[in-house]
Amino acid sequence: MSECKLNHTHEDVKNKYELQAAFLPEEMKPLFHQFFEKEHTQDILNEVFHLLKKYDLATEEEQGNRYNRLNLVLKNI
C-alpha cells in the first residue's frame, strides 16, 4: 500500500468500513462495531482506513494480508 499523508477521521474510517463491509468476513464485523465505540489515535485511524481502502479490489492474497493485519489491530486496541 502506498503511503498517504492525509489524516483520516473516525467518520472517514466508518464510511470506508460501510463501503467495504460486504467484502469483509462476517467474524470481523463485531470487531469493527467495538472499534467504532472508542476513540483511537490518528495512527490507528489512518492504518485501518488504508487497510480497508479498495479491499474489494485487492487480490485474494492481499485481502488475506489485510485481514490478518486488521485482526491484529482490532483485537489489540
Backbone torsions as a table, in degrees:
resi	resn	phi	psi	omega
1	MET	NA	144.3	-179.8
2	SER	-79.0	155.3	179.6
3	GLU	-80.9	132.8	-179.0
4	CYS	-117.1	138.1	-178.9
5	LYS	-93.1	-3.5	-179.9
6	LEU	-80.3	144.1	171.9
7	ASN	-96.1	128.0	-177.2
8	HIS	-99.9	138.4	-178.7
9	THR	-83.1	168.2	174.3
10	HIS	-54.9	-42.8	-179.7
11	GLU	-65.8	-39.0	176.2
12	ASP	-58.2	-45.7	-178.4
13	VAL	-65.6	-42.7	-180.0
14	LYS	-62.6	-43.5	178.0
15	ASN	-62.4	-42.5	179.4
16	LYS	-64.9	-40.7	176.8
17	TYR	-59.6	-47.0	-178.4
18	GLU	-60.7	-34.7	177.5
19	LEU	-70.6	-31.8	-174.4
20	GLN	-102.6	-6.2	-173.4
21	ALA	-54.4	-37.5	-178.4
22	ALA	-64.9	-19.9	-176.8
23	PHE	-99.3	-7.0	-178.6
24	LEU	-91.5	149.6	176.3
25	PRO	-61.3	142.8	-177.7
26	GLU	-56.0	-37.9	-176.2
27	GLU	-67.1	-14.0	179.9
28	MET	-85.7	-22.9	-174.0
29	LYS	-60.5	-42.2	176.6
30	PRO	-62.2	-31.8	177.5
31	LEU	-64.5	-39.0	177.5
32	PHE	-68.4	-38.0	178.6
33	HIS	-61.4	-41.3	176.1
34	GLN	-65.6	-40.7	179.8
35	PHE	-58.0	-44.1	-175.4
36	PHE	-75.3	-10.7	177.2
37	GLU	-82.5	-8.8	-175.7
38	LYS	-120.7	164.9	172.1
39	GLU	-90.0	148.9	-178.2
40	HIS	-137.0	159.1	177.7
41	THR	-66.9	160.3	178.6
42	GLN	-60.8	-38.9	179.7
43	ASP	-60.8	-42.6	179.6
44	ILE	-66.5	-45.4	178.4
45	LEU	-57.9	-46.0	-179.5
46	ASN	-63.3	-43.3	-178.4
47	GLU	-64.1	-46.8	-179.2
48	VAL	-63.6	-41.1	178.0
49	PHE	-56.4	-47.6	-175.0
50	HIS	-74.4	-26.6	173.8
51	LEU	-70.0	-32.2	178.5
52	LEU	-80.5	-29.7	-174.5
53	LYS	-57.9	123.4	178.7
54	LYS	56.5	27.8	177.3
55	TYR	-54.4	-40.5	-178.3
56	ASP	-64.6	-24.6	-177.9
57	LEU	-95.8	-8.0	-178.2
58	ALA	-71.6	153.1	175.4
59	THR	-64.9	164.1	178.7
60	GLU	-58.6	-40.8	178.6
61	GLU	-63.5	-45.2	179.5
62	GLU	-65.8	-38.8	176.1
63	GLN	-61.0	-39.8	177.3
64	GLY	-61.6	-43.3	177.8
65	ASN	-63.5	-44.1	179.7
66	ARG	-66.3	-40.6	177.4
67	TYR	-57.5	-48.3	-180.0
68	ASN	-60.5	-44.2	-179.5
69	ARG	-67.6	-43.0	177.2
70	LEU	-59.7	-43.9	177.4
71	ASN	-58.6	-45.3	-179.8
72	LEU	-60.3	-46.6	-178.8
73	VAL	-67.6	-50.3	-173.5
74	LEU	-67.1	-30.3	-179.0
75	LYS	-84.9	-12.0	-174.4
76	ASN	-118.7	21.8	176.8
77	ILE	-111.6	NA	NA
